[in-house]
Amino acid sequence: MTLARCAALTATLMLGCVDVPAQTPPPSAQLATVRARSVPNQFLGYGEVQPIAPLPVSAIAAGIVADLKVVPGSQIKAGEVLATLAGPEIQSLLVNREAMVRSAQGELAAAARNLTIERRQLSAHLSTQQAVAAAHSTATAAQAALDTAQAQLRAAQDMRTLRAPSTGTVLAVDAAEGQRVTAGQTILTLQTANRLWLTAVYYGADALAIRVGMTGQFQPASGGAAVLVKVAAVSAALAPDAGESVGLVAMGAAHWLNGERGTVTINGAVQSLVAVPTRALILDQARWWVLVRTAKGIQAQPVVPGSARGWDTFIKQGLSPGQQVVVQNAYLDYHRGIAQRYIPPD
């Protein structure tokens, strides 16, 4: 092979076989008119369902854990009995409160008898209205004292029973059967069903446009039904290479599970973009092109593509509504003439 041919072949390979577009449309060219469409600016990320915060269930009083009925992972309902407290502390408190109730009952009975006597004596003109009013006041105070004592007894009885404050799942059991606990000590940790939310991370400069109140949808990776969500919180990136952390809550009832993952699409502001058939796009040397019909014929036009929908791709830069682009054999027409430029070896 001659030196001239070697040089021509080397230059062709270094140029990546970039061809000059034809100046007249080929006979087979099929053209499509670029049209403007209003589309929302969408942000696509990957999210995971997480608890907003775990809910600790603590002992109200000191005692010994008994009848522990749950294990980690147990599904519980609000008001369900989880365990009981026993021991001398609880028993002593109950005995004291029961004694207070009996004492209040005795005082009320005595006050009621005295009021009855005063009323009888008043009818026989042996007492006065002031004495009857005083006896009635004493009886009323005795009834209030009894109500208070009974409420305190019920509170002490409730201390013995540990109930679920909300429907959810047991995350951890922090005390063992027979263990002595103090007042306020955590016995169980729950993940409540109504305290789950969705967290997702978004990258790039466009993520800075995400605002609280934007809506979107969460599509579980398991293939379940999509859930409508709303942005509840946006946390700024802590590092230059980190993304924007976004917290989202369900719009309405959502039956999602902790740890469930999937894609999260957030709808931003509506913008006007032009759309072309995806097959009109040509990738050459890390740049996107389309073949545009002009007064001088078909010419290559650089573009910046955006998201795709169906068979169309939205163009951020490079095209205007009303222009016509080649959609049939666009890639072949773009590289037309490569055979003439290629010089085979001898």
PEQUIPE-V265664 format. One record per backbone hydrogen bond with DSSP energy under -0.5 kcal/mol. CO is the residue of the C=O (numbers start at 1). NH is the residue of the N-H. Records with the same first field share a line. If there is no record, write none. Layout:
# PEQUIPE-V265664
CO->NH / NH
This chain:
# PEQUIPE-V265664
2->6
3->7
4->8
5->9
6->10
7->11
8->12
9->13
10->14
11->15
12->17
13->16
15->18
26->29
29->31
30->327 / 328
32->325
34->322
35->275
37->39 / 273
39->271
40->42
41->268
42->44
43->45 / 266
45->264
46->201
47->262
48->199
49->259
50->197
54->56
55->190
56->58
57->187 / 188
59->184
63->181
64->86
65->178
66->84
67->69
71->74
74->76 / 170
76->168
77->80
80->164
82->69
83->162
84->66
86->64
87->91
88->92
89->93
90->94
91->95
92->96
93->97
94->98
95->99
96->100
97->101
98->102
99->103
100->104
101->105
102->106
103->107
104->108
105->109
106->110
107->111
108->112
109->113
110->114
111->115
112->116
113->117
114->118
115->119
116->120
117->121
118->122
119->123
120->124
121->126 / 127
122->125
128->132
129->133
130->134
131->135
132->136
133->137
134->138
135->139
136->140
137->141
138->142
139->143
140->144
141->145
142->146
143->147
144->148
145->149
146->150
147->151
148->152
149->153
150->154
151->155
152->156
153->157
154->158
155->159
156->160
157->160
158->161
160->85 / 162
161->163
162->82 / 83
164->79
167->193
168->76
169->171 / 191
170->73
172->174 / 189
176->179
179->65
181->63
182->185
185->59
187->174 / 175
188->57
189->171 / 172
190->55 / 192
191->169
192->195
193->196
195->52 / 53
197->50
198->248
199->48
200->246
201->46
202->244
204->207
205->208
206->209
207->210
211->214
214->231
215->267
216->229
217->219 / 265
218->220 / 227
219->263
220->223
227->218
228->251
229->216
230->249
231->213
233->247
235->245
239->242
243->245
244->202 / 246
245->235
246->200
247->232 / 233
248->198
249->230
250->252
254->256
257->260
260->49
261->221
262->47
263->219
264->45 / 266
265->217
266->43 / 268
269->41
271->39 / 273
273->37
274->315
275->35
276->313
277->280
278->281
282->284 / 289
284->287
287->284
288->303
289->282
290->292 / 301
291->326
292->294 / 299
294->297
297->294
299->292
301->290
303->288 / 305
304->316 / 317
307->314
309->312
311->278
312->309
313->276
314->306 / 316
315->274
317->304
320->323
323->34
324->293
325->32
327->329
329->333
330->334
331->335
333->22 / 336
335->338
337->341
338->342
342->344
